[in-house]
Amino acid sequence: MQKTYIPKGEELTNDWYVVDADGQTLGRLATKIATVMLGKHKPSFTPGVLGGDFVVVINAERIQVTGKKLDDKIYYHHTGYPGGIRSISLRQQLIKHPDRVIWRAVWGMIPHNKAGRKMIKRLKIYAGPEHPHAPQNPKILE
């Protein structure tokens, strides 16, 4: 009988990828990032095993969306106080905190458990073209 191969922790390697978000569509970019972070692009992919890679996103402020999403898409959060619901449009969020737009899109595509919380820490997002992860020799993600 053939046994299922499950990679061990020391057998897994974590690569670094850099993604330029300039002119890319938000959802399509987020799915690429989530796939790499989950490790589904590797032949050794196993559900429940953290085999994904690190992703560095640059030029987050230049992300594109289609249709009227800049004004119609609203992000909500609650402060924790009574009546503390807050909202901000996508246009305002891109001006104020462009990294949070991509973070929120990718977070919706990975598991919401302990493994997902570990995975999301491997996502590094920067509004401009500069990033401090050059020593990791990141590869360019198409």
N, C-alpha and C positions, 0 to 999 in steps of 0.2 A: 504494500500500500504506500502511495506517495504522500509524504507529509508536506504541509503548507510551510513555505519559507517565511519567517518573520525576521527582518533585520534587527540586529542588536544595536545598542547605543554606540558602541565603539566602531561599528561598521558604517554608520551614517556620516556623511560629510555635508557640511552646510556651505554652499557657495554664496557669493554676494552678487547681486544684480543691480544695475542702475537703469532707471527708466526716465526718459524725458517726456513730461506730460504736455509739452508745448503743442497746442493744436489738436490734442487727442480728445475723443469723446469720453466723458466721465465713466459711464457704465461699462463700456468696452475695455477701458483701461483697468477698471477695478476687477473685472473678471480675470484678466491676465495676471494681475498681481495676486489675487486670491489663489489661482491655480498654482503659481510658483510657491507661495507661502505654504500651501497644503502639501506640496510635494507631488502633485499628480502628474507633473511633467517627467518624473523619474520612473525608470522601470522597476525600482525597488519600492514603489508606493504601497503602503499598507495602512488601512484605516486605523486610527487610534495610536499611530506611532508618529512622533514629531520628526518627519524626515524632510521638511520643507527648507527653503532657503531664505536668506535675508534679502530685502528689497529696499533700495534707496530711490525715492522719487524726487526729481528736481523740477523746477518751473511749475509748481503746483498752482500758482496764480494764473497761469495761462491755459487752464483746462477749458474745454469747450462743452457745451450742452446743446441739444437740439430743441426746436420748438420754443415755447414761452416759459421754459422751466426756470430761467433766471428770476422771473417775478412770481411765478405760480408755485414753485417748490418752496415749502416752508419747513424749517427744522424747528422742532419743539424740544424743550427740556423743562424740568420742574426744579425749583430751588429747594424744595422740601418744606417750605412754609405754606400756610393756608393761602390760597389764591396766588401761588407763586409760579403759575405756568408762564413760560417765556417763549417767544417765537422770533425767528429771524429768517429773512428770505435768502435764497441762494446767492443773489447778487450782493447783498450786504455781507454775507458770510465769506464770499470770495475776497471782498475788500478787507474785512477785519481779520479773519483767520482762514486763509486758503487751504492750509494743511488739514483742517478738520473736515472739509468736504470730502477729500479722498479717503481719510481715515474712516469716516462714517460709512462710505460706500463699500469699502473693503470689509469692515466689521460686520456688515449685514450679510456677507457671503462666506464667512467662516463660522465654525461651531461656536455656540455661546456656552462654553464650559471651561474647565481648567486648561484644557489643551488650546482652546481658542484664545484665552487670555495670554498664554505663553507665546502663541503665534503672532498676535498683534504687536507684541513688543519687538518683533523682528522687522517691523515696518518703520522706516525712517523717511519722513516727508519734509521737504524744504521748499519754501515759496520761490526762491531764486535759483540761479544756475549753480551756485556753490554748495559743496557739501564736505564735511570733515572726514569722510570714509575712504579717502584715497589709499591709505596704507593696507586696506583689505583687498585691493586690486579687483574692484567690481567689474563684472562683465556687462556688456550692453545687452539689454533684453529687447528683442524686436517687438 
